[in-house]
């Protein structure tokens, strides 16, 4: 089992999760992060660090699409090992739902 990043991260990208990950399994896109499922050790320390509750176990049936997205883009985007400055409008986007349409496949 691994954890994955879901739609809530889009356009927020706070990156608090990155600073606590013991195995550096996060990858950065233009407007969200993903977790490489083969690198995640299922420790769960990232979950409480995410202020928008975007990280969930990959066994949750409702997130199958996001599990695939995490695997795909973890192979394409650069690894991120340190927290960076979140987008200037992250707080605004934290309250927005249905953000899939804003997803960008571009790397960080």
C-alpha positions in Angstrom: 0.0 0.0 0.0 1.1 3.6 -0.6 -0.4 7.0 -0.3 -1.4 9.3 -3.1 -2.2 13.0 -3.6 -5.7 13.9 -4.8 -7.5 16.7 -6.4 -7.5 18.9 -3.2 -3.8 19.7 -3.9 -4.4 21.3 -7.2 -3.5 25.0 -7.1 -2.7 24.8 -3.4 0.6 22.9 -3.4 1.5 23.8 0.2 4.3 21.3 0.3 4.3 20.8 4.1 4.2 17.1 3.3 7.5 17.1 1.5 9.5 18.3 4.5 8.4 15.3 6.6 8.7 12.5 4.1 11.5 10.1 5.1 11.9 8.6 1.7 11.5 11.7 -0.6 8.8 10.2 -2.7 7.1 13.5 -3.8 7.3 14.9 -7.3 6.3 18.4 -8.4 4.1 19.5 -11.2 3.2 23.0 -12.1 0.2 23.2 -9.8 0.2 20.0 -7.6 2.4 17.3 -6.2 2.2 13.5 -6.6 3.6 10.6 -4.7 5.5 7.8 -6.4 3.6 4.7 -5.2 6.7 2.4 -5.6 8.8 4.7 -3.3 6.2 5.4 -0.6 6.7 3.3 2.5 3.1 3.9 3.8 4.4 5.6 7.0 1.6 8.2 6.8 3.6 11.1 8.3 2.6 13.2 5.4 -1.2 12.9 6.0 -1.5 15.2 9.0 0.8 17.8 7.4 -1.5 18.4 4.4 -3.7 21.4 5.3 -6.2 20.4 2.6 -6.4 16.7 3.3 -5.2 15.8 -0.2 -3.2 12.7 0.8 -5.1 9.4 1.2 -4.3 5.7 1.0 -4.3 4.3 -2.5 -6.7 1.5 -1.4 -9.6 4.0 -1.3 -11.8 3.0 -4.3 -12.9 6.6 -4.8 -9.4 7.7 -5.8 -8.4 5.1 -8.4 -8.1 7.8 -11.1 -5.8 9.8 -8.8 -3.7 6.7 -8.0 -3.1 6.3 -11.8 -2.3 10.0 -12.1 0.2 9.9 -9.3 2.0 6.9 -10.9 2.0 8.5 -14.3 3.4 11.9 -13.3 5.8 10.6 -10.7 7.6 9.1 -13.7 7.7 12.4 -15.5 8.0 15.3 -13.0 11.1 16.2 -11.0 11.5 14.9 -7.5 11.0 17.5 -4.7 12.8 17.0 -1.4 12.4 20.3 0.3 9.4 22.5 0.9 9.2 25.5 -1.4 7.1 28.6 -1.3 3.4 27.7 -2.1 1.6 29.7 -4.8 0.6 33.2 -3.7 -3.1 32.3 -4.0 -2.9 28.9 -2.3 -5.2 30.0 0.5 -7.9 30.9 -1.9 -7.7 27.6 -3.7 -7.7 25.6 -0.5 -11.5 26.2 -0.2 -12.3 25.4 -3.8 -13.7 22.0 -4.7 -14.0 20.3 -8.1 -10.5 21.4 -9.1 -9.7 18.6 -11.6 -10.3 20.9 -14.5 -7.4 23.1 -13.3 -4.9 20.2 -13.3 -1.7 20.9 -15.3 0.5 18.1 -16.6 3.4 20.4 -16.9 6.4 19.8 -14.5 7.4 22.2 -11.8 
